[in-house]
Every structure is written in C-alpha cells, then in structure tokens.
Amino acid sequence: MSREAVNRICAAYPGAEHSDPWGGGHDCWKVGGKMFALTAAIDPVVSVKTDSPETAQMLIDAGVAKPARYLHRSWVALPLESPEDELRHRIKVSYEIILKGLPKKTQAILVGK
C-alpha cells in the first residue's frame, strides 16, 4: 500500500486532520488534536496505537509490526507492504481508541451526533 492510500484511508474518518508537525514530510493524522496514525518521512511504515503495550508486543512477536520509534510502547509500526486489510483494520482501531479517549462532547461534534 502506498502512503497516498494510507492518507486516503485516514482522511475518510470523521474529524481527521492531516499535518506535518515536525517538518520533513511526515504524514501525521489526528482526531480531536490527538494523533492516531503517522507515516514516517523516510521509513515505509505507518505507526498506529494499539489498546495496550501487550497487544503491541503480540503484534511485534507475530512479525506483523515492529516497535514504533519515539512513541509509547502501545504504538506499533506496520510496513506499508503489509496486507491492505491489516493496515485498514489497524488504522481503524487506532482511530477508534483515540476518538473514545476524547471527551463525549468532542466525540459528538467530530462524528456529527
């Protein structure tokens, strides 16, 4: 999957915003000001949040992901050449984790409820 395809997936989520906060060509996706996906400028990976460090470690141990550099242990980096359904699923889960962590009022505004 290409960076552009990852960006299209991320952009489709309600309230998703794109930025490059560190410069250099990163694709950082946020909802409610909180990051849910990051495509590195050089490394062909997309980093996403999991529900726990244990889940992240399971994905790493299974060879699905590697540790996400500079991010918390609950984040993993998935190669862009991973199966598309896996990337879509992990991006969706990451988005939902971040969205659910936002105040209810903010969630309602972002998803239009």
Backbone as a chain_set.jsonl record, in Angstrom:
{"seq": "MSREAVNRICAAYPGAEHSDPWGGGHDCWKVGGKMFALTAAIDPVVSVKTDSPETAQMLIDAGVAKPARYLHRSWVALPLESPEDELRHRIKVSYEIILKGLPKKTQAILVGK", "coords": {"N": [[0.856, -1.166, 0.0], [0.482, 2.254, -0.652], [1.765, 5.421, 0.599], [-0.012, 7.402, -0.113], [-2.401, 5.982, -0.328], [-2.739, 5.194, 2.341], [-3.083, 7.738, 3.413], [-5.519, 8.442, 2.2], [-7.245, 6.597, 3.423], [-7.061, 7.41, 6.127], [-7.973, 10.065, 5.921], [-10.661, 9.722, 5.447], [-11.965, 9.331, 7.841], [-14.238, 10.676, 10.259], [-13.631, 13.957, 11.346], [-10.891, 13.751, 11.064], [-7.636, 15.071, 10.781], [-4.902, 16.313, 8.927], [-1.383, 16.783, 9.256], [2.04, 17.994, 9.366], [3.839, 17.977, 11.742], [6.536, 17.982, 12.541], [7.968, 18.696, 10.387], [9.708, 17.896, 7.327], [8.288, 15.991, 5.894], [6.55, 14.091, 7.098], [3.488, 12.281, 7.492], [1.074, 13.029, 9.508], [-1.722, 12.069, 11.263], [-4.535, 13.207, 12.946], [-7.179, 13.211, 15.388], [-9.395, 15.238, 17.015], [-7.2, 16.655, 17.92], [-5.396, 14.737, 18.752], [-3.009, 12.304, 17.939], [-3.517, 9.605, 15.65], [-2.473, 8.132, 13.598], [0.624, 7.774, 11.866], [2.717, 8.33, 9.239], [5.937, 7.716, 8.42], [8.591, 9.907, 7.328], [10.795, 8.841, 5.964], [11.111, 6.03, 6.497], [9.286, 3.278, 5.289], [6.642, 2.882, 6.733], [3.599, 2.759, 8.675], [2.636, 4.13, 11.663], [0.656, 3.151, 14.393], [-1.735, 3.277, 17.098], [-2.244, 0.835, 19.62], [-4.446, -1.055, 21.782], [-3.039, -1.61, 24.073], [0.222, -2.036, 25.635], [0.739, -4.761, 25.685], [-0.771, -5.852, 23.571], [0.518, -4.575, 21.485], [3.056, -5.756, 21.745], [2.394, -8.394, 21.168], [1.743, -8.194, 18.446], [4.216, -7.455, 17.469], [5.783, -9.691, 18.21], [4.533, -11.584, 16.61], [5.416, -10.872, 14.173], [4.057, -9.078, 12.64], [4.292, -6.383, 13.018], [6.592, -3.771, 14.024], [8.379, -2.211, 16.758], [7.24, 1.116, 17.272], [9.142, 3.803, 16.519], [10.212, 6.26, 18.824], [7.735, 6.534, 20.008], [5.143, 5.69, 22.411], [5.031, 2.474, 24.086], [2.664, 1.23, 23.414], [2.236, 1.709, 20.803], [2.692, 0.679, 17.41], [4.645, -0.003, 14.461], [3.69, -0.561, 11.248], [4.672, -2.189, 8.314], [4.381, -0.647, 5.094], [3.967, -2.421, 3.057], [2.406, -4.353, 4.129], [-0.497, -6.545, 4.291], [-3.389, -5.102, 2.828], [-5.897, -5.238, 4.165], [-5.107, -5.662, 6.795], [-3.702, -3.289, 7.385], [-5.783, -1.401, 7.052], [-7.517, -2.263, 9.1], [-5.93, -1.921, 11.446], [-5.448, 0.852, 11.385], [-8.067, 1.78, 11.65], [-8.735, 0.757, 14.222], [-6.887, 2.166, 15.783], [-7.734, 4.822, 15.331], [-10.307, 4.659, 16.499], [-9.644, 4.098, 19.185], [-8.337, 6.461, 19.949], [-10.373, 8.347, 19.444], [-12.364, 7.49, 21.287], [-11.13, 8.172, 23.629], [-11.436, 10.865, 23.85], [-13.258, 13.712, 25.174], [-16.794, 13.224, 25.659], [-18.483, 15.174, 24.54], [-16.843, 16.35, 22.622], [-16.404, 14.116, 21.003], [-18.996, 13.756, 19.992], [-19.33, 16.086, 18.475], [-17.308, 15.755, 16.546], [-18.015, 13.385, 15.174], [-20.494, 14.023, 14.325], [-22.866, 13.567, 15.79]], "CA": [[0.0, 0.0, 0.0], [1.271, 3.48, -0.731], [1.468, 6.491, 1.567], [-1.218, 8.084, -0.585], [-3.545, 5.138, 0.041], [-2.897, 5.344, 3.791], [-3.65, 9.073, 3.631], [-6.941, 8.404, 1.823], [-7.947, 5.866, 4.487], [-7.116, 8.273, 7.316], [-8.784, 11.257, 5.626], [-12.082, 9.359, 5.398], [-12.549, 9.275, 9.179], [-14.803, 11.946, 10.706], [-12.788, 14.794, 12.194], [-9.46, 13.507, 10.838], [-6.874, 16.231, 10.311], [-3.542, 15.998, 8.498], [-0.354, 17.791, 9.499], [3.439, 17.554, 9.366], [4.274, 18.796, 12.879], [7.993, 18.03, 12.725], [8.585, 19.027, 9.115], [10.435, 16.798, 6.719], [7.46, 15.11, 5.089], [5.755, 13.084, 7.804], [2.037, 12.408, 7.389], [0.532, 12.828, 10.847], [-3.181, 12.146, 11.269], [-5.064, 13.436, 14.289], [-8.601, 13.444, 15.601], [-9.512, 15.983, 18.272], [-5.868, 17.099, 18.32], [-4.61, 13.589, 19.214], [-2.522, 11.508, 16.814], [-3.955, 8.212, 15.538], [-1.641, 7.458, 12.604], [1.792, 8.537, 11.451], [3.549, 7.719, 8.214], [7.259, 8.308, 8.535], [9.101, 10.582, 6.142], [11.765, 8.013, 5.244], [10.822, 4.609, 6.695], [7.975, 2.955, 4.706], [5.76, 2.3, 7.745], [2.588, 3.598, 9.302], [2.564, 3.836, 13.094], [-0.705, 3.23, 14.917], [-1.893, 2.947, 18.509], [-2.995, -0.367, 19.973], [-5.14, -0.857, 23.048], [-2.16, -1.829, 25.221], [1.574, -2.494, 25.297], [0.693, -6.21, 25.48], [-1.225, -6.077, 22.2], [1.619, -4.152, 20.623], [4.097, -6.775, 21.809], [1.896, -9.568, 20.461], [1.892, -7.926, 17.013], [5.662, -7.477, 17.198], [6.21, -11.088, 18.311], [3.96, -12.318, 15.478], [6.055, -10.397, 12.958], [3.137, -8.212, 11.912], [4.712, -5.0, 13.22], [7.803, -3.556, 14.8], [8.141, -1.094, 17.678], [7.179, 2.435, 16.648], [10.225, 4.633, 17.053], [9.93, 7.504, 19.539], [6.365, 6.554, 20.515], [4.855, 4.824, 23.559], [5.057, 1.027, 23.835], [1.383, 0.769, 22.887], [2.234, 2.018, 19.373], [3.478, -0.2, 16.546], [4.881, 0.438, 13.09], [3.345, -1.597, 10.276], [5.236, -1.927, 6.981], [3.378, -0.289, 4.099], [3.692, -3.573, 2.202], [1.521, -5.275, 4.85], [-1.781, -6.728, 3.615], [-4.241, -3.919, 2.93], [-6.927, -5.399, 5.184], [-4.457, -5.486, 8.101], [-3.455, -1.851, 7.566], [-7.082, -0.741, 7.266], [-8.008, -2.641, 10.427], [-5.114, -1.301, 12.497], [-5.7, 2.3, 11.359], [-9.413, 1.961, 12.217], [-8.662, 0.521, 15.665], [-6.158, 3.29, 16.361], [-8.654, 5.97, 15.296], [-11.372, 4.448, 17.492], [-9.054, 4.23, 20.523], [-8.113, 7.888, 20.209], [-11.683, 9.004, 19.497], [-13.036, 7.136, 22.539], [-10.434, 8.835, 24.724], [-11.791, 12.279, 23.86], [-14.497, 13.999, 25.905], [-18.017, 12.836, 24.935], [-18.978, 16.318, 23.757], [-15.954, 16.46, 21.472], [-16.715, 12.965, 20.148], [-20.264, 14.03, 19.323], [-19.089, 17.121, 17.464], [-16.463, 15.212, 15.48], [-18.706, 12.375, 14.361], [-21.766, 14.568, 13.887], [-24.027, 13.001, 16.503]], "C": [[0.901, 1.226, 0.0], [0.903, 4.454, 0.395], [0.172, 7.196, 1.192], [-2.461, 7.295, -0.217], [-3.798, 5.215, 1.541], [-3.531, 6.702, 4.095], [-5.132, 9.12, 3.266], [-7.767, 7.695, 2.888], [-8.137, 6.78, 5.693], [-8.042, 9.468, 7.1], [-10.274, 10.962, 5.652], [-12.741, 9.337, 6.771], [-13.067, 10.639, 9.607], [-13.844, 12.687, 11.644], [-11.299, 14.612, 12.001], [-8.802, 14.746, 10.243], [-5.445, 15.803, 10.015], [-2.605, 17.14, 8.856], [1.021, 17.157, 9.337], [4.121, 18.342, 10.483], [5.783, 18.919, 13.072], [8.713, 18.464, 11.462], [9.235, 17.791, 8.514], [9.592, 15.784, 5.977], [6.754, 13.976, 5.792], [4.275, 13.337, 7.516], [1.464, 12.027, 8.743], [-0.97, 13.052, 10.793], [-3.669, 12.222, 12.698], [-6.577, 13.52, 14.248], [-8.705, 14.119, 16.965], [-8.162, 16.429, 18.804], [-4.943, 15.991, 18.793], [-4.253, 12.693, 18.026], [-3.082, 10.082, 16.845], [-3.172, 7.444, 14.478], [-0.516, 8.382, 12.165], [2.558, 7.74, 10.409], [4.87, 8.463, 8.223], [7.718, 8.915, 7.216], [10.0, 9.676, 5.313], [11.406, 6.532, 5.314], [9.433, 4.287, 6.144], [7.073, 2.194, 5.676], [4.675, 3.29, 8.113], [2.5, 3.159, 10.762], [1.145, 4.085, 13.579], [-0.717, 2.826, 16.39], [-2.662, 1.632, 18.644], [-3.639, -0.119, 21.331], [-4.247, -1.041, 24.271], [-0.75, -2.19, 24.755], [1.611, -4.004, 25.031], [0.232, -6.554, 24.058], [-0.131, -5.69, 21.219], [2.702, -5.225, 20.594], [3.674, -8.044, 21.084], [2.064, -9.385, 18.949], [3.362, -7.948, 16.596], [6.166, -8.913, 17.196], [5.714, -11.922, 17.131], [4.578, -11.902, 14.15], [5.19, -9.507, 12.103], [3.627, -6.768, 11.93], [6.076, -4.971, 13.9], [7.531, -2.405, 15.756], [8.14, 0.24, 16.912], [8.224, 3.328, 17.31], [9.677, 5.914, 17.664], [8.516, 7.586, 20.131], [6.23, 5.566, 21.676], [4.822, 3.361, 23.139], [3.74, 0.48, 23.297], [1.228, 1.086, 21.388], [3.105, 1.016, 18.623], [3.628, 0.434, 15.167], [4.626, -0.741, 12.155], [3.979, -1.254, 8.934], [4.121, -1.592, 5.99], [3.068, -1.447, 3.158], [2.87, -4.651, 2.912], [0.228, -5.45, 4.058], [-2.709, -5.522, 3.876], [-5.297, -4.052, 4.018], [-6.347, -5.226, 6.591], [-4.204, -3.999, 8.381], [-4.76, -1.109, 7.841], [-7.612, -1.016, 8.674], [-7.24, -1.91, 11.523], [-5.292, 0.207, 12.54], [-7.061, 2.583, 11.995], [-9.397, 1.796, 13.73], [-7.967, 1.693, 16.353], [-7.052, 4.534, 16.431], [-9.709, 5.835, 16.391], [-10.85, 4.578, 18.917], [-8.886, 5.701, 20.876], [-9.442, 8.619, 20.337], [-12.38, 8.737, 20.825], [-12.377, 7.769, 23.757], [-10.735, 10.318, 24.83], [-13.054, 12.495, 24.69], [-15.724, 13.693, 25.032], [-18.541, 13.957, 24.044], [-18.138, 16.498, 22.491], [-16.22, 15.33, 20.494], [-17.984, 13.249, 19.331], [-20.113, 15.07, 18.218], [-18.331, 16.543, 16.277], [-17.179, 14.22, 14.597], [-20.109, 12.812, 13.96], [-22.99, 13.988, 14.549], [-24.538, 13.966, 17.525]], "O": [[1.974, 1.21, 0.602], [-0.133, 4.316, 1.046], [-0.636, 7.543, 2.054], [-3.473, 7.881, 0.167], [-4.95, 5.294, 1.97], [-4.418, 6.797, 4.943], [-5.917, 9.772, 3.955], [-8.866, 8.139, 3.22], [-9.245, 6.908, 6.215], [-8.806, 9.837, 7.992], [-11.075, 11.873, 5.859], [-13.969, 9.325, 6.855], [-12.418, 11.654, 9.354], [-13.322, 12.117, 12.602], [-10.508, 15.248, 12.698], [-9.333, 15.38, 9.331], [-4.852, 15.026, 10.762], [-2.973, 18.311, 8.773], [1.147, 15.941, 9.19], [4.889, 19.265, 10.213], [6.251, 19.867, 13.702], [9.937, 18.588, 11.459], [9.292, 16.745, 9.16], [10.13, 14.799, 5.471], [6.391, 12.988, 5.153], [3.864, 14.481, 7.32], [1.378, 10.847, 9.082], [-1.436, 14.096, 10.336], [-3.283, 11.423, 13.551], [-7.176, 13.851, 13.225], [-8.162, 13.623, 17.952], [-7.992, 16.569, 20.015], [-3.814, 16.268, 19.198], [-5.113, 12.37, 17.207], [-3.124, 9.435, 17.891], [-3.208, 6.214, 14.467], [-0.677, 9.6, 12.1], [2.992, 6.616, 10.663], [4.916, 9.682, 8.055], [7.295, 8.498, 6.138], [9.971, 9.737, 4.084], [11.4, 5.852, 4.288], [8.475, 4.971, 6.504], [6.776, 1.017, 5.471], [4.807, 4.495, 7.896], [2.317, 1.979, 11.061], [0.515, 5.083, 13.23], [0.176, 2.124, 16.863], [-3.596, 1.356, 17.891], [-3.4, 0.915, 21.956], [-4.634, -0.677, 25.382], [-0.556, -2.6, 23.611], [2.428, -4.471, 24.237], [0.788, -7.449, 23.421], [0.116, -6.394, 20.24], [3.21, -5.563, 19.525], [4.502, -8.702, 20.452], [2.477, -10.312, 18.252], [3.702, -8.404, 15.504], [6.895, -9.314, 16.289], [6.39, -12.855, 16.699], [4.297, -12.508, 13.116], [5.541, -9.207, 10.962], [3.408, -6.019, 10.979], [6.627, -6.0, 14.291], [6.545, -1.688, 15.584], [8.953, 0.447, 16.012], [8.18, 3.569, 18.517], [8.797, 6.565, 17.1], [8.149, 8.615, 20.699], [7.096, 4.717, 21.89], [4.61, 3.05, 21.967], [3.71, -0.633, 22.771], [0.204, 0.763, 20.785], [4.127, 0.56, 19.137], [2.839, 1.291, 14.768], [5.27, -1.785, 12.263], [3.834, -0.126, 8.462], [3.043, -2.185, 6.04], [2.013, -1.456, 2.523], [2.659, -5.734, 2.366], [-0.112, -4.596, 3.239], [-2.791, -5.007, 4.991], [-5.573, -3.084, 4.727], [-7.02, -4.703, 7.479], [-4.464, -3.516, 9.483], [-4.833, -0.286, 8.754], [-8.095, -0.109, 9.352], [-7.846, -1.341, 12.431], [-5.289, 0.792, 13.623], [-7.195, 3.516, 12.786], [-9.983, 2.607, 14.447], [-8.423, 2.156, 17.399], [-7.116, 5.208, 17.459], [-9.973, 6.787, 17.125], [-11.547, 5.117, 19.777], [-9.249, 6.132, 21.971], [-9.617, 9.428, 21.249], [-12.93, 9.658, 21.428], [-13.007, 7.887, 24.808], [-10.332, 10.963, 25.798], [-13.833, 11.563, 24.888], [-15.691, 13.883, 23.817], [-18.989, 13.711, 22.925], [-18.676, 16.768, 21.417], [-16.259, 15.554, 19.284], [-18.024, 13.005, 18.125], [-20.709, 14.938, 17.149], [-18.678, 16.813, 15.128], [-16.97, 14.212, 13.384], [-20.835, 12.051, 13.321], [-24.053, 13.921, 13.932], [-25.507, 13.67, 18.223]]}, "num_chains": 1, "name": "protein.A"}
